[in-house]
């Protein structure tokens, strides 16, 4: 089942990137400043949440519970891994935005798909939009996960 989910994710991702490079390729890079601000705040949230998790007594409890999917890891390992991966996505997307903003305009067509010319700039812009969607979903998941952590931490103290 996990392989099917990963395969489906890859196919949907490829199709979404393809649509962002062609049909949905609008002159919308002016929103990248707002996106980088959101991603910077998301990165700050992740680091702050990790700090709270690190100082919580509940994290010791999570460290004592083995992960059911991987017996070499604990629940604390999995929680930290999710925050780490999301934070790296946030930082990578900010990096792509910086590259997009500071690299000279490279608009030479590399190839065409139907009537849509695709350049390095279009690929970069489409990748940023795709990663922004991934980051937004990831941030919502982290936020919900952190809420669950706080609630479980509070009930564990009683």
C-alpha positions as CSV (number, residue, x, y, z in Angstrom):
1,X,0.0,0.0,0.0
2,X,2.9,2.4,0.8
3,X,4.4,1.8,-2.6
4,X,1.1,2.6,-4.3
5,X,0.8,5.8,-2.3
6,X,4.3,6.9,-3.2
7,X,3.8,6.0,-6.8
8,X,0.5,8.0,-6.9
9,X,2.2,10.9,-5.2
10,X,5.0,10.9,-7.8
11,X,2.5,10.8,-10.7
12,X,0.4,13.6,-9.3
13,X,3.5,15.6,-8.6
14,X,4.8,15.1,-12.1
15,X,1.5,16.1,-13.6
16,X,1.2,19.1,-11.3
17,X,4.7,20.3,-12.3
18,X,3.9,19.8,-15.9
19,X,0.7,21.9,-15.6
20,X,2.6,24.6,-13.7
21,X,5.2,24.7,-16.5
22,X,2.7,24.9,-19.3
23,X,-1.0,25.8,-18.9
24,X,-0.8,27.4,-15.5
25,X,2.4,29.3,-16.2
26,X,1.4,32.9,-15.4
27,X,3.5,35.9,-14.6
28,X,3.0,35.4,-10.9
29,X,6.5,35.5,-9.5
30,X,5.7,38.8,-7.7
31,X,4.1,36.7,-5.0
32,X,7.5,35.1,-4.1
33,X,8.3,37.8,-1.6
34,X,5.1,37.0,0.3
35,X,5.9,33.3,0.0
36,X,9.4,33.7,1.4
37,X,8.0,35.6,4.3
38,X,5.5,32.9,5.0
39,X,8.2,30.2,4.7
40,X,10.6,32.2,7.0
41,X,7.8,32.3,9.7
42,X,7.1,28.6,9.1
43,X,10.8,27.9,9.7
44,X,10.8,29.9,12.9
45,X,7.7,28.0,14.0
46,X,9.4,24.7,13.4
47,X,12.5,25.6,15.3
48,X,10.5,27.0,18.2
49,X,8.3,23.9,18.3
50,X,11.4,21.7,18.3
51,X,12.8,23.7,21.2
52,X,9.5,23.2,23.1
53,X,9.6,19.5,22.3
54,X,13.2,19.2,23.5
55,X,12.5,20.7,26.9
56,X,9.3,18.8,27.5
57,X,9.1,15.9,29.9
58,X,6.7,14.3,27.5
59,X,9.6,13.9,24.9
60,X,11.2,11.5,27.4
61,X,8.1,9.4,27.3
62,X,8.0,9.4,23.5
63,X,11.7,8.4,23.5
64,X,10.7,5.3,25.5
65,X,8.1,4.1,23.0
66,X,9.3,2.1,20.0
67,X,7.9,3.1,16.5
68,X,5.6,0.4,15.2
69,X,6.8,0.8,11.7
70,X,10.6,0.9,12.4
71,X,11.7,-0.8,15.6
72,X,15.1,0.9,15.4
73,X,13.4,4.3,16.0
74,X,11.3,5.7,18.7
75,X,8.3,8.0,18.4
76,X,10.5,10.9,19.4
77,X,12.7,10.1,16.4
78,X,9.8,10.1,14.1
79,X,8.4,13.4,15.5
80,X,11.8,15.1,15.1
81,X,12.2,13.6,11.6
82,X,8.9,15.2,10.5
83,X,9.9,18.6,11.8
84,X,13.4,18.3,10.2
85,X,12.1,17.3,6.8
86,X,9.5,20.1,6.7
87,X,12.1,22.7,7.9
88,X,14.5,21.6,5.1
89,X,11.6,21.9,2.6
90,X,11.0,25.4,3.8
91,X,14.7,26.4,3.6
92,X,15.1,24.8,0.2
93,X,12.1,26.6,-1.2
94,X,13.5,29.9,0.2
95,X,16.8,29.1,-1.5
96,X,15.1,28.5,-4.8
97,X,13.3,31.9,-4.5
98,X,16.6,33.6,-3.9
99,X,18.1,31.9,-6.9
100,X,15.1,32.9,-9.0
101,X,15.4,36.5,-7.8
102,X,19.1,37.0,-8.2
103,X,20.0,34.9,-11.2
104,X,19.9,36.8,-14.4
105,X,16.8,36.3,-16.6
106,X,17.4,33.1,-18.5
107,X,14.4,32.9,-20.8
108,X,15.9,30.8,-23.6
109,X,13.5,28.0,-24.5
110,X,14.9,24.6,-23.6
111,X,12.0,22.6,-25.1
112,X,8.3,23.0,-25.9
113,X,5.3,21.1,-24.9
114,X,2.6,21.5,-27.4
115,X,2.4,25.3,-27.8
116,X,4.1,26.1,-24.5
117,X,7.8,27.0,-24.5
118,X,9.7,25.9,-21.4
119,X,12.8,27.7,-20.2
120,X,15.0,27.3,-17.2
121,X,13.2,30.3,-15.6
122,X,9.8,28.6,-16.1
123,X,11.1,25.4,-14.6
124,X,12.5,27.2,-11.6
125,X,9.3,29.2,-11.1
126,X,7.1,26.1,-11.5
127,X,9.2,24.2,-9.0
128,X,8.9,27.1,-6.5
129,X,5.1,27.0,-6.8
130,X,5.0,23.3,-6.5
131,X,7.3,23.3,-3.4
132,X,5.2,26.1,-1.9
133,X,2.1,23.9,-2.1
134,X,4.1,21.1,-0.5
135,X,5.3,23.5,2.2
136,X,1.9,24.8,2.9
137,X,0.5,21.3,3.4
138,X,3.5,20.3,5.4
139,X,3.1,23.4,7.7
140,X,-0.5,22.5,8.3
141,X,0.5,19.0,9.2
142,X,3.2,20.2,11.5
143,X,0.8,22.6,13.2
144,X,-1.7,19.8,13.8
145,X,1.0,17.5,15.0
146,X,2.3,20.1,17.4
147,X,-1.2,20.7,18.8
148,X,-1.5,16.9,19.4
149,X,1.8,16.9,21.1
150,X,0.8,19.8,23.4
151,X,-2.5,18.1,24.3
152,X,-0.8,14.7,24.9
153,X,1.9,16.4,27.0
154,X,-0.8,18.1,29.1
155,X,-2.7,14.8,29.7
156,X,0.5,12.9,30.4
157,X,1.4,15.2,33.3
158,X,-1.9,14.5,35.2
